[in-house]
Amino acid sequence: MNYSRIDFTRRNVGIDLFRALTMFVMIFVNDFWKIHDVPRWLDHAKRGEDFLGLADVVYPCFLFVLGMSIPFAIERRYSKGHSGEAIIGHILLRSLALLVMGAFITNSEARLSPGVSYRIGVYWILMVTAFILIWNYYPRTGNPNRKRWIPVLNIAGIIILIYLGVTFRNPDGGVFEARWGILGSIGWAYLVCAFVYVFTRDRLKYLVPIWGVFVLICILGTRMNQEWGETAIWSLPRPNFYNDMLGVLNIGNGARNAFTMGGIILSLVSTKYVKVPLRLRAVYVVAAMAVFLLAGTIARQFWILAKIGATPTWLFYVTAISIGTYAILSWLSEKGKAAWFNVIKPAGTATLTCYLVPYVWYGVADITGYVLPDSLTHGLIGIVKCICFALVIIGITWLLGRMNIKLKI
């Protein structure tokens, strides 16, 4: 087998394409709340339903591509002379940023109490403005006056977030809480898996067993189907040390971390053996997908296929889908077909900005009272509308990038 050292200084276009496609689909499915009669195969499965819709695949794919990016991000820092301590500090700050953003977004999902002096649309616009002020990638400049403004903008963003947090009340009168949501859960997965990578680097002999531990946690801690009593294999009386330790790092049943760690492993394997003949790599991809599909089929005898509950069946099937998707996109990149995805490219290079732009859009719609005509919210027309919305959001992201507005944490 032709093994080669990984060149972490070169950008992996396949990962960028995977990230861009995942973000495009995420914006698309997240806009379903404004339309009706969504085809079942596109939507989320209901709680307790043994089913996998397209919307149930997006989040774990994002965790997977997050993991694929970790080796490149960390190794580039090492190559620039950063110390291990500095890299750990960066991981902590990046995780904190994702947790903060996740908390502000998730609290707002319940909307606001009528007693709050501003509308939810104002909250969303101020929230995204604050995120940009704090975490924007400000271009380097030798102008001392411009440099002085950056801390001022950062402080202004922090003040805005403090104001929103203090004045927030949900419809039940509840105050701002530590609720993480999608971005927060991504932050926790990144924190754990990036820490693991710092101490193991690209040594698969350690990474693969650690991935296996997360899978085992998922298998032992997930409630089985009705036929098997709807209880977990290993269910300890609460509170207990084991579950408390998992709770400290928000590991849950291990599925999130298994996806992210799986991404790290695939990233390393696919780049270490990049010089292996294409046909042989295709055989390995098909074999890996077959193994995980078989594992998912076996697991389905004991657990339903469900994102809600993060079952082992869901973990195995989506891992197979992630491997196959990345392999196809990487192959297209090698064949010079990456330009096919230029229209969604900003979603892969300015991902966090792209994720936040819809909140500004929804905020403006709330403030102005604009509601889509009913003719655009049903069936096929509604689906086309959601596709167009995702493309418009990516276009706005591109324009913001041209204006040097791009979040980077």
C-alpha angles and dihedrals in degrees: 000000000000106000121186133183112255117254100213092179091072117080115242102229091190090062091049091052092047091050093046094049092046092050092047091053091044092056089045096053094038088062093060091095088078097054139058137221095034110181109258095237091059098048135072119276114248121249110285093011118133096224144105119216127182090256089058091059100052101072097048090045088055090052088049094052089044087059091047090057096050099079092049094047095048098040091050089056091050090050090054091056100260114155124236090250092053091050091050089051090052091050091052093048093046091049091048090052092053091047092051093048091045092052095051093046096045095048089053093055090082088054123223137301114255086240093068111101095227135051126252088249090060089048092054095047093047090045094054091042089055092048090053093047091052103036106025116131098242112202115248113257137178091212106110092202092058091046090056091056095059096072089044091055090046092053091047089055092050091050090052092052092048090051093049092046095049096045097041118117124168122219090270092054093255121148131234110298138192096260115150110195122178099324092044094050088049087052092053092048090048092049094053098040096042089052089051091051094050089060098039102032112187096335105129092189087074101031096054095054090047089052086050090054091055090048090049091051088053093049095047098040104042120095112248126227126279093268089061096046100266091263132119120255089238110033114164126191111263132275101039136148095247097055092038090056091049088049094053091067094029091243092149111179092342098251096114092052091044090057092048094045089047088056091052091052094047090048092054096042095047093049098040091055099035091125093059109113113272095241092053091048089051089054091052091049093050091046093050092048091048091052093052094043089052090048089051092049091051092044090052089068087067106025132034120243102255140140090203100075092021093241123198088244090060090046094053097042095047091046088058090048091049093050092049094046094050092046092054094046092046090050091050089051092051090050091054094252097121089107088073087075098047091111091064097031095109088062088063098045101035097031100150093048089050091051092054101043094079090062090061089048092050090044093056090047090052094049094046093041091232114166125184117249110261090240089068096052104065136082121313095357089053091051091050088049090055091049090051090047091054091050092048091050090051089048091053089049089055092050091049089052090055086054091052092252106134126133115230124175 
